């Protein structure tokens, strides 16, 4: 029966992935219905993850309406244009830190056009900075102090003696180092732009546009909105540290960490709306708000489906996998990698597999090191930021091959993930 149930889960995810977008979440619902027809009790819906995403996205959307996101993008563009020859190294650092700050990889949408244009102006193959920039925006989720995946994962590790700040520190150092080293390698991937026959054909047909730098005027309270949002992140990190048993500043909290994140982010959204004098009705129309709500649907459907399958078969999974994972802890990274490839969400993958892995006796070090593997959203070339990078590169260098998997994001993605996991094991053993 377990194989039939697994087949239903995989088929549902495959159908959702084929349709694309928010349909991956819809597919989770039909998968749960199919399992229920077999007598499987529905699992728990990850409301904690969903509510955190909603609260954080609300604050980000308010900041975007106030001009805070444009302020960040303008500063990023100035940095890239000041050092254009190093764009393959600087671009991923820009998208990494923007995701680290916001807790969502969708912030990369605003910088991808700049990256593509600056690379093209310098004769740099755009697929190089674009590919590693997209990968950096995905893996930074596993280091962001406000991402739903990080917050949930830290709640699993605290009972095992790993505090929030230590977890963020290990993930930040391992993923950032991996991104930087991969960017050095990415500079040599693919032929030079001038030697690319696809680019030459498009250039001859007049399909390669040359856009001049455009500086849109900043809104009057753009910086204020960004400072409010950053202040909210700082407050969350302080509160989470104070709750840690190691620090012990707050021993009997009125608010749990999850509740504190939700309350602080909603308060930040209100403060931005009030102090930056924006129209509250425009917040729900912001691009980040729409993409964030789509992410909530995806997490709800897919994580619910995964939880339904895992909870129904937890004893069988434990007996089959415990010995293997105890002998080869790095196998957890491979399991998370393939799960994320299908679930299309770092938070959903963490929610679906990490509790079971820790229940099987996987050490905290192995779990932390493997955490970066939940960012394997690049394998199937259908993720929104990946597709956006392809569309924004009119030189044709960032193209998806006929074999589907032979796209420019594969090597940077595999290398970044592998390095992050390796550094995670090293740092984990040194710190814990």
N, C-alpha and C positions, 0 to 999 in steps of 0.2 A: 504493500500500500504506500510506503514511503516514496517509492520511485514514481508512482502515479502522481502523488502530491507534488513531488519535485518537478515533474514534467509540467504540471499545471502552472506552477510558479514561473518556470522558465518561459513557457509559452506566453503567459500573460505579459511578462516583461518584454519579450521579443515583439509582441504585437504593439505594445505601447511605444517601444523604441522605433519601430518601423514608421508609425504615424508621426512620432516626434512631438516635441514641446510638452505641454501640460498633459498630453494623452498618456504619458508614462504613469501619471498618478491615477488617471481614470482606469487604466488597465489593472491597477492594484485592486480596485473595487470588484471588478469582474472575477479576478483571481480568488478573492475571498469568498465570493458567492459560489464559485465552482468547488472550492474546498469545503464549504458548508454543506453542499449537496452530498459530499462524501462522509458527512458526519463530523467534520473537524470543527472544533470550537474556535471561534474567532479570537485572535490575539489582542493585545493591548494597543490602542492607537497612541502614537507618541505625542501626546498633547503638549508635554513640556518642551520638546524641541520645536514644535509648530508655534507655540506662543512666544518663544524667544525670538524666532525668526520674524514673526509679525511685529513685535515690539521694536527690534533693531531696525527693520526695514522702514517702519513708520518714522523713526528719527532720521534715518538716512534720506528718506523722501522729502521730509521737511527741510533738511539741509540742502538738498538739491534745488528745491523751489526757491530757497533763499539765496542761491548762487554759490553755496559752499563747494559743490562738486565742480562747478566751472572754475572756481578759484584754484582748486587742486590741479585740474587739467591744464590751466594756463601756466601754472608754475612748472608742471611736468614738461610742457611743450618748450618752455624757455630753457630748461635743463637739457633737453634732447637737442635743441637747435644750437645750444652753446658748445656742445661736444658731439657733433653729428657723426664723426668717424668712430665713436665708441658706442653707437646706438645699440648694438647687439648685447652689450654688457649693461648699459643704463636702462634700456626699455624694460627688461624683466625686473630690475630693482624697483622701477616706478610702479609697475602693476602689482608687484609683491607687497610693497608697503601700503599701497592704496587698499588692497584686499585685507591686509593685516589690520588696518585702521577701521574699515567698514564692516568686516566680517562676512562679506559676500564678494565672490569673484566677478559679479556683473559690473563692478566698477571699471573693469578693463574695457568695456564697450566704448567709453568716452575717450580712451587714449589710443586705441587701435588705429584710427584714421591718421593721427599725428605720427605714430610710429611708421606706418606704411609710407607716408608722404616724405618724411625726413630721410628714410632709407633710400627711397627712389631718387631724391634730389642728390644724394651722395654717391649714387651708383652702387649702393649696397643691395645685395639680393634681399628683398623684403621678407621672404620666407624665413630668413634667419632670425631677425629680431621679433617678428610676429609670432613665430612658433614658440620660442622660449618665453616670450611675454605671456602668452596664453597659459602655458604650463605653470609659470610662476604664480599667476593669478589663481590657479586651481589649488596648488599645493600650499599656498599661504593660508588657506582656510584652516589647515591643521596646526597652525601656529597663532592664529588670531585669538586674542583673549575674549572676544565677544561673539565668535562664531558658535552656532548651535552645536556643531560637532565637538568642538573643544569643551564647551560647557558641560555637555552630557558626559563626555569621556572622563572629565575631571571628577564628576560625581561618582563614577564607578571606581576610580583609583584612590580617592580620599580614604575610604575604609581600609585600604591596603597600605596606608602610610605614605602616599605620595600626595603632597599638597599642590594646590593650584599653580602657584608661582614656579615651583620646580618643574612641573609639567610644561608650562608655557616656555620656560627657559630652554629646556632640552629640545622641544619641538622647533622653537625659533632658531636656535643655533644650527641644528642639523639641517633644516630645510633651506635656510638662507645660504649656508655653505654649499649645499647641493645645487641650488639655483645659480650661484656665482660660478662654480666650476663648470657646470653644464653650459653656461653662456660662453665660456672661453672655447669650448669644443664646438659649439654651434656656429661660431664664426667661420668654420671651414666646411660646413655641410652644403652640399649642392654646388653646382658650377657658378662662376661669377655671372652677375646679371647680364653683362654685355655679351656673354657667350651662350645665353639661354635662347634656343631657337623659338620657343613659344613667345618670349618677350619680344624678340626681333619681329616676329610676324604681327603681333599686336601693335608694335610701334609703327610698322609700315602701314598698317590699316588705320592709323590715327586713333586707336582705342586706349592709348595711355595718356591720361590727363595730367597736366602740370598745374597744380594748384598752388597759389601763392599763400604765404602766411597770413592768417586772418586773426586779429586780436579783437574779440568781442568785448564790449565794455563790461566791467565787473559791476555787479549789483552792490548797492551801498552797504548792505549788512552781510556780505558773503563771508568775510573773515570772522565776523561775530558768530555766525552760525557754525562755522568750522570749530571755533574755540569752544563753543558750548558742547558740541558733540565730543570733542577730545576730552573735555572736562568730565563728561559722563563716563567715558571709557576709563579715565583715571580713577573716578570714584568707584566704579565696579571692581577694578583691580585691587583697590585699597580694601574694599569691603570683603572681597573673596580672600584676601590675605589675612585680614583680621579674624575671619571665621576659621582659618586653618588651625588644627590642634597644635601645630608646631609653634605658631605665634601666640595663639590663645588670648587675643585682645577681647574677643567677644565669645563668651562661653555658652550663653543661652540666648541666641539670636531670635528676635521677633520675626524677622524675615529670613527665609532660606535664601541661598545664593540665587537660585532660579527666579524666585519672586523678586529679589532685589534687582536683578538685571532687567526684568520686565518693567518694574516700577520706575527705575532710573531712566530707562530708555524712553518710556512714555512721557516722563517728566521733561526729558530733554527735548522731545518733539513739541511739547506744549511751550516750553521756554523759547525755542526757536521761532515757533509760530507767533508768539506774543512779542518778544523782544526784537525780532527781525521784521515784524510788520508784514507778514505774508498772508495771502488769502488761503485759509484752511481748506477750501474746496478744491484747490489746485493740487493738494498733496496726493489725493487718490488717483490723480491723472498722471503723476510723475512716472517716468520710465522705470525707475528703481522700485517704486511701489508695485507696479504691475508685475515686474519680473519676480519680486519677492513673494507676492501672493501666489504666483504660479509655482514657485518653489515649495510653498506650504502644501499645495495640493499634491505635488509630486512626492513629498516626504510622507504625507498622510497616507496616500494610497500604497506606495511601494513598501514603506516601513511596516505598515499594518499587515500587508501580505507576507512580508518576511517574518514578522513576529508570529503570525498565525502558523506558519510552517514550522518555525523553530520551536515554539512552545509546545506544539503537538508532538514533536519528535525529539525533544530534548534528551531523553534517556538514551535513545538509540544513537544520537549524535555524540553524546558524551562517551559512551562505551566504544564507539568507533574511532573517535578522533583524539581522545585524551592521551593515549600512548604515543601516537604519532607526534602530537604537538609538544609533549614533554621531551621527546627525544630530539625533535627538530623544530625548535620554537620559531625559526624563520619561516616555516611553512604557513604561519598565521598571516604574514605579509602577502604571500601568494594568494591565500584564500580571500583576503580583503581586496586585493587587486582585482581579481575576477568578479567579485561581488559588486564592487564599485563600477566596473565596466558595464554591468547590467542595470544597477540601481540608479546610476546617474546622479548620485547625491552623497556627499561626504557624511552628512548627518544621518541619512537613512541607512547607509552602510554601517556606520558606527553603532547605531541603534539596533540594527538587525543582528550583528555578529559579535560585537565586543562583549556583551554580557555572557554569552555562551562560551566564548573563548576564556574569559577569566574564571568562569565556573568550572572549566575543564582543568584548571590549575596552571594556566599560562602565567608566567611571572610578569610583574609590572614592567620590568625592563623590556621584555620581549613585546609586550603590548604597546608600550610607548614607541619603541623603535618601528614597529609595524604600522603604527597609526598613519604615517605618511602615505601608505599604500591605498588608503580610502580615496585618494585623489586621482585614481586612474580613469578619469572621465574623458580622456583624450583618445582612447583606443578606437572606439567607433566614432567616425568623423561626423557626428550629428549634434554635438553639444553646441549651444547657442554662441558662446564666445569663439569657439573654433570656426564655426560657419561664418561668423562675422569677419574674422581675419581673412578667410578665403575670399569673401565678397569684396572686402576693402582693398585688396591687392590687385589692381588692374593690370599689373605686369604679367600676371599668370604664374609667377614663381611659387605662390602658395596654393598649389592645386592638389586635388585628391586624385590619386591614380585609379586606373581601371580595376585594380585588385582590391580597392576600398581601403585596405590596411596600409598601403604604401603611400602615406601622406607625410608631410614634413614635420608633423607634431609627434610622430611615433618615437624617433630616436631621442629627441630632447626629453620627452615624457618618461621613457624607460630609464634613461640615464639619471634624470633628476630623482625619480622615485627610488631607484636602486641606491644611489648615493645617500639620500636622506635616511633610508632604512639602515644602511651601514653605519653612518655617523650616529644615528639614534642608538644603536647597540653600544657603540664606543662611549658616547656621552652618558648613556644610562648606567653603564657599569662604573663610570668614574664618579658620577654625581650621587647615585642612590646607594 
